[in-house]
Amino acid sequence: MTGFLPGAIRYNVTTMELERIGWTSARAEAFAPHAAAGLVPARVSLEHTHIYRVLTAEGELLARVAGRLRHQAASRSDFPAVGDWVVVEPAPQSDARIVAVLPRRSRFSRRAAGDPAEEQIVAANIDTVFLVGGLDGDFNPRRLERYLLVSWESGAAPVVVLNKADVVQDSERMADEVRALAPEVPVHAVSCLVPGSLEVLRRYLGLGQTAALLGSSGVGKSTIVNRLIGFDLLRTRDVRVSDSRGRHTSTSRQMVVMPEGGVLIDTPGMRELQLWDTGEGLAGAFSDIDALGEQCRFRDCRHRQEPGCAVRHAVETGALPTGRFESYQKLQDEREHQARAADERAQLDEKRRSKIQTRALNKRLKEKDY
């Protein structure tokens, strides 16, 4: 192993049992074509400025993306992300090379900052998404709706974790408010000051399982990780008393191996979660509105100005909270805007590729003439 990444977790092991961190027969089958070339499977545990820390059966390595993979990548999402299983070429005297990314079973994505047509993968190959919110002054059901929307599309199972139950007297009432948003999603009110309350989260963990924690700064994601593993591994800081906002203690996504097997992926706090390709996720996150929509006069009702809209009628009669309907409309508009931007980007990329191919063809024709 060469070098050291700032803030990286270093495991004092000589052999990493891949099954403990999610290696399966399906992934072994996907890796099989690479085995004969002397390459090894590994899982990305940390990304830091285009260098990665990966876990292999022989321990940890630092690795960089190979030139061919970099050249073939069509977008940012084609590069490795934390949680990815990758194909690695070890190099005893230098950093290893990542030559391929194995197919992802799931991924939690958001729109990259500053680019409405660029996908940023927050975590890959996750089984459970812990959507962490605080029950202090930062409690925000509308924000949880946004996280639920994206988690439905990730391929992982969402679980809402409401931390800091110790600071309120009616934590279960607040939990019920969140349960009403998505009745099929588990919701747990916990407190890191009462470690026993976190034991309920262990049912989602275990040998070979991967869970990612996502939420705003200051909700206690890193502290939850520390309590679950039994010691203070990740650095934590107090939130501001004035507004209950955090200070971005975690600055990069990284994977923590649980003592009993399985992994947790800690992520930096997100001030805002920009939607990516939510597809059918809107219906999943707003199943109550989707059910009401089945009673609308028109099958393609957008619940705007169409006559006979059962959703708007439910809002008018108080059966559907106005705030929830407004949140649904806002997220629907944002999803449609993002989809248009992605289509425009795809058209521009296609034109660019066509021009490159045309120039290459013209060059070959000219060379034949000579």
N, C-alpha and C positions, 0 to 999 in steps of 0.2 A: 504494500500500500504506500502510495506516495502523496505528499502534501497534506493539507488540512484545510477544510472549508470553515470560515468564520461562523460560529454559532452552530456548527454541526454536532449532532449526537454521535458519539463514537461508542460502538459496542465492543466490549472486551471479550470477544469470542474468537475462536480460531476456525470454527465451522458453523456456518449459518444453515440451519435446516430449512430448505425452501418451503416445505409443506407447512411449516409453522406460519409463514407469512403469505400464504395464498397460492402456492404452486399446485396445479391440478393436472390431471391426465389430459384434459383438453389443451392446456397450455404446453404440456410436453409434446403433444401431437403437432401443435403449431410450430414448435421449436425444432422438430425432428429434421427438417431439411438443412438446418445450420450445423447440426451436431458433427457431421463428418469433417467439417472444415476446422475443427479444433476450437470453435467458438463456445461460449458458455452463456447460460441464461442468468439474468440478474434483475433485481427490482430497484427502481429509482427511489431513493429515500430522501434526497435533497437536491434542489437545483439552485445554483448560485452563479449568476453572470456567465452562462453558457458552459459551466462545468458542473458535473453531476457527481453525487456520491451514490454508489449503487451497492446493493447487497447481493453477494453470490454465495454458492455453497462453500466456498473457501474463506469467506470473510468479506470485508469492505474494500472497495476500490474507488479511486477517482477516475472519472471517464469524461471524454469529450465526444461530440458528435463527429462521426467520420465524414470526410469530404463528400463521398458519393451520396450519403443520406442527406446531407445539407443541400446538395445540388438538386436532388430529386424532390425535396420538400416543396409542395405547392403553396403552403400557407403555414402560419405559426402553429396551428394545431397538429401538424405532421411531425413536430419535434417532440422529444420525450417530455413527459410531465411527471410530477411526483405521483407514485403509485403505479406507473407503467412498468410492464415487463418488457425487457429489452434484450437484444442479442449483443454480446460484448466480446471483443477481441482483446484479451489481456496483453499487457506489455510490461514485462518485469522492470525495465529501466525507465519507464515514463508512464504517463496517464494511459489508461485503457481507451479503446475506441468503441463507441456505440454504432453498430452498423445497421441495425434494424429495430423497429418497434413492433412487438407482437400485437395482434388484434386486441382492441380494448373491449371488455365485457360491459363496462359502464363508464361514464365520465360526467362530471359536473362542470358545466361550461358557463361562461358569461361573456358578454361583449367586451372586447379589449378597450381599454381607455383611449379615447381619442379617435377610434376607428369603428364606425357602425357596421362594417362588413368584415371584421376580423374576430375570430373566435379565440378566446383564452381558456385553456383547460385548467381548472383549479385543482382537480384531483381526478385520478383515473382508477378504474378497477375497484370500485368501492361497493360494498354490500349494503351499508347503512349510512345515511346522512343524518348526523345529529345537528338539527337546526337550533342553535343556542340563542336564547333571548334572556334579557334580564327583567326581573320583576321590580326593579327600582324605578328611577325616573326615566329610564330609557325604554320602558315597556311600550311596544308598538305593534299591535296586531296587523296593521297594514303592511309593515315591513315583513312580517312572517308570511303574509299572503304571497309576497313576491318570492321569498325563498321557497315556499311550497311549490309555486308554479315552476320554478327552475328544477327543483328536485324531482318532480314527477317525470321530467324528460331525461333525467340523468341515467335512469336504469337502476338506480339504487332505491332502497326503501327509506322514506323520510320518517324521522322521529323528532318531535319537538321537545326540547329540553329548556324549561323555564328555571333559570338559576336565580339565586339570591332570595329564595322563599323565606328566609329568616327576616327580611326587612319589611315584610307586609303581614298583615293579620288575616287576609282573605286570599291566600295563594290558590286555594282550590277553586274559588269563584273565578279568579283570573284565568286559571287553567281551563275551566269550563268554557270561558269566552273564546279561547283558542280552539278548543275541541269543536265548537259550533262551526268554525271555519272549514274544517275537514274532519268529519266524524270518524272516518276510517283510519286516521293517522294517530298513533299513540302520542300522548302528551304527558310529560312528567314534570312536576314541580320539585326542585331539589335545592339543596344548599351545600356549598363547599365547606361551610362551617359545621355541617352535620354530615360527616363522611358516610354514615349509614344510609343516608337518603340517596346516595349515588349508586348503591348496590343494584338498583333496578336496571341500571344501564348495562350491567354485565350480561344480561340475557341476550343482548345484541352482539356481544363479543365472543371470542373463543378461537380455538385452533383454526388457522387459515382464514379467519374472517377479517374484513377491513372496514373500519368506520372512519368517516371524516367529520370534523367539527367545523361548522361554518356559522358566522354571525358577525355582528358589529364589534368594534373595539370595546373592551371593558366589560363584556358579558361573562367573562370567566372561562374561556375555552382552555387556556393553558393550565389554569388551576384545576379544572376538571381532569385533564390528562394527568397532572401530578397526583391527584387523589386516587385515580384509578390504578396507577402503577405503583403507588405506595411510597413514593419519595419525590422530593422537589427536583425534577429533571429540567423543566422548562422555566425560564425566567418570567416572573410576573410583576405587575405594578398595580398600585391602587388607581381607581378611577377618580376623576375630578368630582368633588362633592357637589359643586354648583350645578352640574348638568348630567352627572352619571355617565359621562363619556370617557372612553378609554384613550390610551396613548400609544397604541400599536406596539405592544410588547413583542409579539411575534412579528418578525420582519420578512419571513420567508416560509413557504410551505415545507413541512418536513414530516417524515414518517417515524413513528415511535413504536418499537416492537414491545408488545406486552410480555411480561415474564411467563405467563401461561400459554403464550402463543397468540397469534392474531396481531393486528396492528391498528394504531390510531394515527390519523393524519391531522395535524394541527395546522391551521391556516391563519394568516394575518387578518385582522378585522377589516371588514368592508364598510366604508361609509355609504356606498350605494352599489347595489347589485344590478348592473345593466343586463337586460334580457338578451339572450342569444336566440337559438332556434327552439322555441317552446312547443311547437307542433300541437299535439293533443293535450299538453300540460295544462292549458287554460281550463279545459273541461274537468281535469282531475282536481285542480286546486279550487275550482268553483263548482263542485258537483251539485250544490243546491240550485244555483242559477241554471246550470245545464238541465236539471230535472224540470224546472219551471219552463224552460224554453221548449220542451216537448209539447207544452200545451198552447203554444203560440199558434195563431192562425196560419202563418206562413212558415214553411220548414226552414227557409234561409233567413229568418228574422234576425236582425242585428240588435234588436231591442233599443232602437233609436226613435224613429218617428213612425214606424210601421203600425197600421191599425191591428187591433186584436192581439197586442203583445201581452202575454201573461206575466212576463218579468216586470215590466213597468207597472202593471196593475198591482203586483205584489208589493212594489215599492210604495205606491200610492195608498194602499190599505194598511201599510205598516208591517206586512208579513215578511218583507225583506228589508233589512236595514239600509237606509240611504247610503251610508258610508261604504258599506260592502259593495253595493251596486256601482258607486262612483269609482271605487278601486278597480272593479272588474272592467269598466269602460276604459279607464286610464291604461291598464295593462294590455287590453285588447288593441288600443290605438298604438301603444308602443311596439307591440309585437308586429303589427302590420307595417309600421314605419321601418322597423328593422328588416323585415322581409323584403321590402322594396329596395332598401339600401344594399342588401346582399345580392339581389337580382341585378342591380345596376353594376355592382362590383364584378359579378360573374360575367356580364356582357363585356365589360371593359377588358377583363382578363382574357376572354375568348378572342376579342379583336387583337389584343397584343400578341397572343400566341399565333394567330393567323398571319399577322404581319411578319413575325419572325420566320415562320415556315415559308412564306412567299419569298422573303429575301434569300433564305437558304436555297430554295429551288432555283431562283433566278441566277444565283451565283454558280450553281452546278451547271446550268444551261450555258452560261457564258464560258465556263471552263471547257465544256465540250466543243464549243465553237472554235476555241483556240487549239 
